[in-house]
Amino acid sequence: MGMTTSVATRYTGLRIMNALGFKERARKRLPLTNARVGARIARTLGELKGPVMKMGQMASISTDILPREIAEPLAALRKDAPPVAFEVIERQIEAELGSPPEALYRRFDREPYAAASIGQVHRAVTDDGRDVVVKVQYPGVDRSVRADLSHMRFALKASGMTRERPEAFERIFQELTARLEEELDYTHEADNVRLLGEFHRGDPYVSVPAVVGERSAQRVLTLSFEGGETLETAARFPQEIRDRIGEQLMRLVYSQIFDCGALHADPNPANFAFRRDGTFALYDFGAVKRFTDTEREGMVDVLRGAIYEDYDAAERGMIGIGARDPAGPPVDPYVYKTWRDLVAPVFDRERPFDFGRSTLHLQLIRKLPEFKEAAKSFNLPVHLMLVQRTFAGLYANLRTLGARVRGGAVLEQVIGGPDGGADEDYAVELDLERSSSSREARPSAAQPTPIRSNHQG
């Protein structure tokens, strides 16, 4: 409770200053107080071996709820964490699978391959010679979820930072809690791996691990090993390879949303392994967002409406996804056009957008204060928070990669153009890529009809 007491004390001091009439002094001190609180929360969460560290990472995307000085330290939290003793991992495997690792695997590395917020990963080899990774959840993590989350919730509420939008804060917290509980169930993650593995079967640009079901349980997950380089290493690949990877990372997101209806929603750079041939592997499937047809159709309306300046469609889409309050004040098309013009270069069909040189994120932040009044017409679509997280992470990863991508061509191939037709030139490029692989019918999370066939502009 040290963190919560410290946070509450700092903000109580500001309230006392306000009450005594020193409002201007309190206002000037608020950013510094926010920065100190953000650093304290991030430091405390980073020391915890449990779900709250991941909650901090996820909460950092809610910059419209949390002040920037607090959101940024939370965003800096990584999933890397000091490993636990091998004996702890050994006991957990035996409790879940009935035997110690030396009896279940031909080889099991005692040193962890990676350590994260709720578990750690070890390299191993199965009895039949398969090279695998074994993800083992820390004992007791699932039981500590509610207590840890309660502490964090108290700290944020004690700060007073959620006072202006308490309902939005509660909805965000409930959504993040539900998603965390999903991530704690490795049988749920195994289902996610199987779904996306089947969807991407035949795609030459991405490798999805295979589940070793006989060596997996609720707190142990064994997957085929898929190797590659870190994002930092990939950023030194030749420009042509980086452009190819960037294009396919973008295509991955769009195709999962609109063709599969299930999105890998944890864009942490550690969840990708990049290869020098322009392909990559995908890791960590605990956070996968499933979409309804209504949500996907709404997102198509928003995207097409913005790209082709059909602001009636954009409005219809925003209502469809729950981001626009139809009972709120009317929205001037100028609002939509302003944001559309800012992001338009990302969706150019002919000219690649240079993410490595982009300052789009700074431009968006600078624009926000201009539309404080217009914000009253919109809702926070909490059920799509993982989508926001994914696109923010995609942008950050493409910036680190220094990729140049024709985003409009990629998107149009997936959802079609203004009349629902695809970019034929780009379609030919993609067909050539997969000419060596046959692409059979692939499953969708909810078995919907692909949006581009369903939605004709």
C-alpha positions as CSV (number, residue, x, y, z in Angstrom):
1,M,0.0,0.0,0.0
2,G,3.0,2.3,0.0
3,M,2.4,3.4,-3.5
4,T,-1.3,4.2,-2.9
5,T,-0.5,6.2,0.2
6,S,2.2,8.2,-1.6
7,V,0.0,9.0,-4.5
8,A,-2.9,10.0,-2.3
9,T,-0.6,12.3,-0.2
10,R,0.8,14.1,-3.2
11,Y,-2.6,15.0,-4.6
12,T,-4.0,15.9,-1.1
13,G,-1.4,18.5,-0.9
14,L,-2.6,20.1,-4.1
15,R,-6.2,20.1,-3.0
16,I,-5.2,21.8,0.3
17,M,-3.4,24.5,-1.8
18,N,-6.6,25.0,-3.8
19,A,-8.7,25.2,-0.7
20,L,-6.4,27.9,0.8
21,G,-6.7,30.0,-2.3
22,F,-3.4,29.2,-4.0
23,K,-5.1,27.8,-7.2
24,E,-2.6,29.2,-9.6
25,R,0.3,27.8,-7.7
26,A,-1.5,24.4,-7.5
27,R,-2.2,24.5,-11.3
28,K,1.5,25.1,-12.0
29,R,2.6,22.3,-9.7
30,L,0.2,19.8,-11.2
31,P,2.3,18.6,-14.2
32,L,5.3,18.1,-11.9
33,T,3.1,16.1,-9.4
34,N,1.7,14.0,-12.3
35,A,5.2,13.3,-13.4
36,R,6.4,12.2,-10.0
37,V,3.2,10.1,-9.5
38,G,3.6,8.5,-12.9
39,A,7.2,7.6,-12.1
40,R,6.2,6.1,-8.7
41,I,3.4,4.0,-10.2
42,A,5.6,2.8,-13.0
43,R,8.5,1.9,-10.6
44,T,6.2,0.0,-8.3
45,L,4.4,-1.9,-11.0
46,G,7.8,-2.7,-12.7
47,E,8.9,-4.3,-9.4
48,L,5.9,-6.5,-9.2
49,K,6.0,-10.1,-10.5
50,G,2.4,-10.2,-11.4
51,P,-0.5,-8.9,-13.6
52,V,-0.4,-5.3,-12.4
53,M,2.7,-4.6,-14.4
54,K,0.8,-5.7,-17.5
55,M,-2.2,-3.7,-16.4
56,G,0.1,-0.6,-16.3
57,Q,1.3,-1.3,-19.9
58,M,-2.3,-1.6,-21.1
59,A,-3.6,1.4,-19.1
60,S,-1.0,3.6,-20.7
61,I,-3.0,3.7,-23.9
62,S,-5.8,5.6,-22.2
63,T,-4.2,9.1,-22.7
64,D,-7.7,10.7,-22.9
65,I,-8.3,9.5,-19.3
66,L,-4.7,9.6,-17.8
67,P,-2.5,12.8,-17.9
68,R,0.4,12.5,-20.3
69,E,2.9,12.7,-17.5
70,I,1.4,9.5,-16.0
71,A,0.6,7.7,-19.2
72,E,4.1,7.9,-20.6
73,P,6.0,6.2,-17.7
74,L,3.4,3.4,-17.8
75,A,4.0,3.0,-21.5
76,A,7.7,2.6,-20.8
77,L,7.0,-0.6,-18.8
78,R,8.3,-3.6,-20.6
79,K,7.4,-7.2,-20.2
80,D,11.0,-8.1,-19.3
81,A,11.3,-9.0,-15.6
82,P,13.8,-10.8,-13.4
83,P,13.3,-14.6,-13.7
84,V,12.3,-16.8,-10.9
85,A,14.3,-19.8,-9.7
86,F,14.1,-22.9,-11.9
87,E,12.8,-24.9,-9.0
88,V,9.6,-22.8,-8.9
89,I,9.1,-23.4,-12.6
90,E,9.8,-27.1,-12.2
91,R,7.1,-27.4,-9.5
92,Q,4.6,-25.5,-11.6
93,I,5.1,-27.8,-14.6
94,E,4.7,-30.9,-12.5
95,A,1.6,-29.5,-10.9
96,E,0.0,-28.7,-14.3
97,L,1.3,-31.7,-16.4
98,G,1.8,-34.4,-13.8
99,S,5.5,-34.9,-14.3
100,P,8.7,-32.8,-14.0
101,P,10.2,-31.3,-17.1
102,E,13.0,-33.8,-17.4
103,A,10.3,-36.5,-17.8
104,L,8.3,-34.6,-20.3
105,Y,10.9,-33.2,-22.7
106,R,14.1,-34.7,-24.2
107,R,15.8,-31.4,-23.2
108,F,14.6,-28.5,-21.1
109,D,16.8,-25.5,-20.6
110,R,17.1,-24.4,-17.0
111,E,17.9,-20.8,-17.9
112,P,14.9,-18.9,-19.2
113,Y,14.7,-17.8,-22.8
114,A,12.5,-14.8,-21.7
115,A,10.9,-13.5,-18.5
116,A,7.7,-11.5,-18.5
117,S,5.1,-10.0,-16.2
118,I,3.0,-13.1,-15.6
119,G,5.3,-16.0,-16.6
120,Q,8.6,-17.0,-18.2
121,V,9.6,-18.9,-21.3
122,H,12.1,-21.8,-21.6
123,R,13.6,-23.5,-24.7
124,A,13.1,-27.2,-24.9
125,V,13.1,-30.2,-27.2
126,T,10.2,-32.7,-27.2
127,D,10.7,-36.5,-27.2
128,D,10.1,-36.6,-31.0
129,G,12.7,-33.9,-31.6
130,R,10.6,-30.8,-32.1
131,D,12.3,-27.5,-31.0
132,V,9.8,-25.7,-28.7
133,V,9.3,-23.0,-26.2
134,V,7.5,-23.6,-22.9
135,K,5.6,-20.7,-21.4
136,V,5.1,-21.3,-17.6
137,Q,2.9,-19.0,-15.5
138,Y,4.3,-17.9,-12.1
139,P,2.6,-19.8,-9.3
140,G,-0.1,-17.8,-7.6
141,V,-0.2,-15.0,-10.2
142,D,-3.9,-15.7,-11.0
143,R,-4.8,-15.6,-7.3
144,S,-3.1,-12.2,-6.9
145,V,-5.0,-10.5,-9.7
146,R,-7.9,-9.0,-7.8
147,A,-5.8,-7.7,-4.9
148,D,-3.2,-6.1,-7.1
149,L,-5.7,-4.6,-9.4
150,S,-7.6,-3.2,-6.4
151,H,-4.4,-1.4,-5.2
152,M,-3.8,0.1,-8.6
153,R,-7.4,1.2,-8.9
154,F,-7.3,2.8,-5.5
155,A,-4.1,4.7,-6.4
156,L,-5.5,6.1,-9.6
157,K,-8.7,7.2,-8.0
158,A,-6.9,8.6,-5.0
159,S,-5.0,10.9,-7.3
160,G,-8.2,12.5,-8.4
161,M,-7.1,12.2,-12.0
162,T,-10.3,10.2,-12.9
163,R,-12.7,12.6,-11.3
164,E,-13.8,14.4,-14.5
165,R,-14.8,11.1,-16.2
166,P,-15.4,8.5,-13.5
167,E,-17.7,6.3,-15.6
168,A,-15.2,6.1,-18.4
169,F,-12.5,5.1,-15.9
170,E,-14.6,2.4,-14.5
171,R,-15.4,1.0,-17.9
172,I,-11.7,1.0,-18.9
173,F,-10.8,-0.7,-15.7
174,Q,-13.4,-3.4,-16.1
175,E,-12.3,-4.0,-19.7
176,L,-8.6,-4.2,-18.8
177,T,-9.4,-6.6,-16.0
178,A,-11.4,-8.9,-18.2
179,R,-8.7,-9.0,-20.8
180,L,-6.1,-9.7,-18.1
181,E,-8.1,-12.6,-16.8
182,E,-8.2,-14.0,-20.4
183,E,-4.4,-13.7,-20.6
184,L,-4.0,-15.8,-17.4
185,D,-5.7,-18.8,-19.0
186,Y,-3.2,-20.5,-21.3
187,T,-5.9,-22.8,-22.7
188,H,-7.6,-19.6,-24.0
189,E,-4.3,-18.5,-25.5
190,A,-3.8,-21.9,-27.1
191,D,-7.2,-21.5,-28.8
192,N,-6.0,-18.1,-30.1
193,V,-2.8,-19.6,-31.5
194,R,-4.8,-22.3,-33.3
195,L,-7.3,-19.8,-34.7
196,L,-4.7,-17.4,-36.1
197,G,-2.3,-20.2,-37.1
198,E,-5.1,-21.6,-39.3
199,F,-6.0,-18.2,-40.6
200,H,-2.4,-17.4,-41.7
201,R,-1.8,-20.9,-43.1
202,G,-0.4,-20.3,-46.6
203,D,0.6,-16.7,-45.9
204,P,4.3,-16.6,-46.8
205,Y,5.2,-13.5,-44.7
206,V,4.3,-14.6,-41.2
207,S,5.0,-17.7,-39.0
208,V,2.5,-18.6,-36.3
209,P,3.7,-21.3,-33.8
210,A,2.0,-24.6,-33.5
211,V,0.5,-25.7,-30.2
212,V,1.9,-28.9,-28.6
213,G,-1.3,-29.9,-27.0
214,E,0.0,-32.9,-25.0
215,R,2.4,-30.6,-23.2
216,S,0.0,-27.7,-22.5
217,A,-2.5,-26.9,-19.7
218,Q,-4.1,-23.9,-18.0
219,R,-0.7,-22.6,-16.7
220,V,1.8,-24.2,-19.1
221,L,1.8,-23.7,-22.9
222,T,4.2,-25.4,-25.3
223,L,4.6,-24.0,-28.8
224,S,6.9,-24.7,-31.7
225,F,9.9,-22.4,-31.7
226,E,9.9,-19.7,-34.4
227,G,13.2,-17.8,-34.6
228,G,14.2,-14.4,-35.7
229,E,15.8,-11.1,-34.8
230,T,14.6,-8.3,-32.5
231,L,13.0,-5.1,-33.9
232,E,16.2,-3.1,-33.0
233,T,18.2,-5.5,-35.2
234,A,15.6,-5.4,-38.0
235,A,15.9,-1.6,-38.0
236,R,19.4,-2.2,-39.4
237,F,18.2,-4.4,-42.3
238,P,18.4,-3.0,-45.8
239,Q,15.7,-0.4,-46.6
240,E,14.0,-2.7,-49.1
241,I,13.6,-5.4,-46.5
242,R,12.4,-3.0,-43.9
243,D,9.8,-1.7,-46.3
244,R,8.6,-5.2,-47.0
245,I,8.3,-6.0,-43.3
246,G,6.5,-2.8,-42.6
247,E,4.0,-3.5,-45.4
248,Q,3.3,-6.9,-44.1
249,L,2.9,-5.8,-40.5
250,M,0.2,-3.4,-41.7
251,R,-1.4,-6.1,-43.8
252,L,-1.4,-8.5,-40.8
253,V,-3.5,-6.0,-38.7
254,Y,-6.0,-5.2,-41.5
255,S,-6.5,-8.8,-42.6
256,Q,-7.0,-10.1,-39.1
257,I,-9.6,-7.5,-38.3
258,F,-11.6,-7.6,-41.6
259,D,-11.0,-11.1,-42.9
260,C,-10.5,-13.1,-39.7
261,G,-12.5,-11.1,-37.2
262,A,-9.8,-11.8,-34.6
263,L,-6.8,-9.5,-33.9
264,H,-3.5,-10.2,-32.3
265,A,-3.6,-7.1,-30.0
266,D,-0.3,-7.1,-28.2
267,P,2.1,-5.1,-30.4
268,N,5.0,-5.1,-28.0
269,P,8.1,-5.4,-30.1
270,A,9.1,-8.5,-28.1
271,N,6.2,-10.3,-29.7
272,F,7.8,-10.3,-33.1
273,A,10.9,-12.0,-34.5
274,F,12.1,-10.6,-37.8
275,R,14.0,-12.4,-40.6
276,R,16.3,-11.0,-43.2
277,D,14.1,-12.4,-46.0
278,G,11.4,-9.9,-45.0
279,T,9.2,-12.4,-43.1
280,F,8.5,-12.5,-39.3
281,A,7.2,-14.7,-36.6
282,L,4.4,-13.8,-34.2
283,Y,4.5,-14.5,-30.4
284,D,2.2,-14.1,-27.4
285,F,-1.4,-14.7,-28.2
286,G,-2.9,-14.0,-24.8
287,A,-4.6,-10.7,-26.0
288,V,-6.7,-11.5,-29.1
289,K,-9.7,-9.2,-29.7
290,R,-12.7,-10.8,-31.4
291,F,-15.0,-8.6,-33.5
292,T,-18.7,-8.6,-34.3
293,D,-19.8,-7.9,-37.8
294,T,-21.3,-4.6,-36.6
295,E,-17.9,-3.5,-35.3
296,R,-16.1,-4.4,-38.4
297,E,-18.6,-2.8,-40.7
298,G,-18.4,0.4,-38.6
299,M,-14.6,0.5,-38.8
300,V,-14.9,0.1,-42.6
301,D,-17.3,3.0,-42.8
302,V,-14.9,5.1,-40.7
303,L,-11.9,4.3,-42.8
304,R,-13.6,4.6,-46.2
305,G,-15.4,7.8,-45.0
306,A,-12.1,9.4,-44.0
307,I,-10.0,8.3,-47.0
308,Y,-12.6,9.2,-49.6
309,E,-14.0,12.2,-47.6
310,D,-17.5,10.8,-47.2
311,Y,-18.2,12.2,-43.8
312,D,-21.7,10.8,-43.6
313,A,-20.1,7.4,-43.8
314,A,-17.6,8.4,-41.2
315,E,-20.4,9.5,-38.9
316,R,-22.3,6.3,-39.5
317,G,-19.3,4.3,-38.7
318,M,-18.4,6.2,-35.6
319,I,-22.0,5.6,-34.3
320,G,-21.7,1.9,-35.3
321,I,-18.6,1.3,-33.3
322,G,-19.9,3.3,-30.3
323,A,-17.4,6.2,-30.6
324,R,-20.1,8.8,-31.5
325,D,-22.9,9.6,-29.1
326,P,-26.0,10.1,-31.4
327,A,-27.7,12.1,-28.6
328,G,-24.8,14.5,-28.4
329,P,-24.3,17.8,-30.3
330,P,-24.0,17.5,-34.1
331,V,-20.5,17.1,-35.4
332,D,-19.2,19.7,-37.9
333,P,-17.7,17.9,-40.9
334,Y,-14.7,20.2,-40.3
335,V,-13.8,18.1,-37.3
336,Y,-13.7,14.9,-39.3
337,K,-11.8,16.6,-42.2
338,T,-9.2,18.0,-39.8
339,W,-8.3,14.6,-38.5
340,R,-8.6,13.1,-41.9
341,D,-6.1,15.5,-43.5
342,L,-3.6,14.8,-40.7
343,V,-3.6,11.0,-41.3
344,A,-4.2,11.1,-45.1
345,P,-0.5,10.6,-46.0
346,V,-0.5,7.3,-44.2
347,F,-3.2,6.1,-46.5
348,D,-1.7,7.2,-49.8
349,R,-2.0,4.5,-52.5
350,E,0.9,5.7,-54.6
351,R,3.4,7.5,-52.4
352,P,5.0,5.5,-49.5
353,F,4.7,7.1,-46.1
354,D,8.0,7.3,-44.4
355,F,7.3,6.2,-40.8
356,G,10.9,6.7,-39.8
357,R,10.6,10.4,-40.3
358,S,7.1,10.8,-39.1
359,T,6.0,13.3,-36.5
360,L,2.3,12.4,-36.9
361,H,2.0,11.4,-33.2
362,L,3.2,14.9,-32.2
363,Q,0.8,16.6,-34.6
364,L,-2.2,14.7,-33.2
365,I,-1.3,15.6,-29.7
366,R,-1.0,19.3,-30.6
367,K,-4.4,19.2,-32.3
368,L,-6.3,17.7,-29.3
369,P,-6.8,20.9,-27.3
370,E,-8.6,22.5,-30.3
371,F,-11.4,20.0,-30.2
372,K,-12.2,19.9,-26.5
373,E,-15.7,21.1,-27.2
374,A,-16.3,18.7,-30.0
375,A,-15.2,15.8,-27.7
376,K,-18.6,16.1,-26.0
377,S,-20.2,14.5,-29.1
378,F,-18.1,11.4,-28.8
379,N,-17.8,8.3,-26.5
380,L,-14.9,6.3,-25.5
381,P,-15.4,2.9,-27.2
382,V,-13.9,0.8,-24.4
383,H,-14.6,-2.5,-26.2
384,L,-12.2,-1.3,-28.9
385,M,-9.4,-0.3,-26.6
386,L,-7.2,-3.2,-27.8
387,V,-7.6,-1.9,-31.4
388,Q,-6.3,1.5,-30.3
389,R,-3.5,-0.2,-28.5
390,T,-2.6,-2.3,-31.7
391,F,-2.6,0.7,-34.1
392,A,-0.5,2.8,-31.7
393,G,1.9,-0.1,-31.4
394,L,2.0,-0.7,-35.1
395,Y,2.8,3.0,-35.7
396,A,5.6,2.9,-33.1
397,N,7.1,-0.3,-34.5
398,L,7.0,1.0,-38.1
399,R,8.8,4.2,-36.8
400,T,11.5,2.1,-35.1
401,L,11.8,0.0,-38.3
402,G,12.1,3.1,-40.5
403,A,9.7,1.5,-43.0
404,R,8.1,3.2,-46.0
405,V,4.7,1.8,-46.8
406,R,1.9,2.6,-49.3
407,G,-0.8,2.3,-46.6
408,G,-3.7,3.0,-48.9
409,A,-2.7,0.2,-51.2
410,V,-2.5,-2.3,-48.3
411,L,-5.8,-1.3,-46.9
412,E,-7.6,-1.2,-50.2
413,Q,-6.5,-4.8,-50.9
414,V,-8.2,-5.9,-47.7
415,I,-11.4,-3.8,-47.6
416,G,-11.7,-2.6,-51.2
417,G,-11.8,0.9,-52.7
418,P,-14.7,3.4,-52.6
419,D,-16.9,1.0,-54.6
420,G,-15.7,-2.1,-52.8
421,G,-13.2,-3.1,-55.6
422,A,-9.6,-4.0,-54.7
423,D,-6.4,-2.4,-55.9
424,E,-5.7,-4.8,-58.8
425,D,-2.0,-3.9,-59.2
426,Y,-1.4,-4.5,-55.5
427,A,-3.4,-7.7,-55.6
428,V,-1.0,-9.0,-58.3
429,E,2.0,-8.3,-56.1
430,L,0.4,-10.2,-53.2
431,D,-0.5,-13.1,-55.5
432,L,3.0,-13.4,-56.7
433,E,4.2,-13.5,-53.1
434,R,2.1,-16.4,-52.2
435,S,2.4,-18.2,-55.6
436,S,4.5,-20.9,-53.9
437,S,1.9,-21.6,-51.3
438,S,-1.7,-22.7,-51.7
439,R,-4.1,-20.7,-49.6
440,E,-7.1,-22.8,-48.5
441,A,-10.3,-21.6,-46.9
442,R,-9.5,-20.1,-43.6
443,P,-11.6,-19.7,-40.4
444,S,-12.9,-16.6,-38.9
445,A,-13.5,-16.0,-35.2
446,A,-17.2,-15.7,-35.7
447,Q,-17.4,-17.1,-39.3
448,P,-18.5,-13.8,-40.8
449,T,-18.6,-13.0,-44.5
450,P,-15.4,-11.0,-45.5
451,I,-16.2,-7.3,-45.2
452,R,-15.0,-6.4,-48.6
453,S,-17.7,-8.7,-50.1
454,N,-20.3,-7.6,-47.6
455,H,-19.9,-3.9,-47.8
456,Q,-20.0,-2.2,-51.2
457,G,-19.2,1.4,-50.4
